[in-house]
Amino acid sequence: MGRRSRAVVTAGALALAGWLGSAGQVSAQAASADLALTQTGPSTAVTGQTVAYTITVVNNGPDEATSLALDEGPSAALDPVSLSGPAGWTCGSVSGLYGCTAPTLANGATAVFTFTATIKPGYEGTTATNAAAVFTFIDTSRADNIATVSTQIVAGTTTVAPTTVAPATTVAATPTTLVTAGPAGVTPTVTVPTAGGSPVTPVASTVAPAPPAAGGLPATGPENGIIAAVGAAFVVAGLGLLALRRRAPAA
């Protein structure tokens, strides 16, 4: 923590001590200013959630307020994150204590602050409170210088936004044409179209002969084709001779 932040919190603490030590008595000064503080925050929160409290300070006059200090007092359920203020105010923290100071605040002027903290685990079912106080030595009415907001810690977890996954693109493929049949001894070709429908260059593929049948000869193949052709020729020749015998006169 830098020297400037330490000076801010130290100045605020000293001002608060002097203010409380005065026992509500306003020092005899000609100038006077009535500061009023209000605070808003969430009514409920869950463990791990970062909550924000908005503190508004207004100077109701009649004079300009001088040597101002704002102090934050979060309860144990809150883990402080940051405290920010408007231009003209210096904010900082020392050992978890957050505060802001300003040299002046004009009559009728408003200053808005934001204090953020994270809900600690283990406090479900309890109440987190954040107190804020503002003071100046010339304040004539201090009853409205402190405000507290309570946040009920409920069961639950912080919400995580779902991740959207784009669906996969479906490509309609043209049916594959596969030519495997052909005369014995002839090498067939295989044509496989691409996904877009355009066929690729035909690729020659030799059909391997089938395993031997029960008779010892292959079920398909050139050898079996030759045997089948010879057998067919004998059948035709036999039918021709039978026809000639029927037409020939008896001897």
Protein Blocks (a to p, Z undefined) as FASTA:
>chain_A
ZZklmmmmmmmmmmmmmmmmnnopacddfbdcdddddddddfbdcehiacddddddddeb
jbdcehiaddddddfklccfbdcddehiacddeehiacdddfbdcehiacddddddddde
hiehiacddddddddfkbcbfklmcccddddddeddddddddddddddddddddddddfb
dcehiacddddddfkopacdddddddddddddfkopafbdjklmmmmmmmmmmmmmmmmm
mmmmmmpccZZ
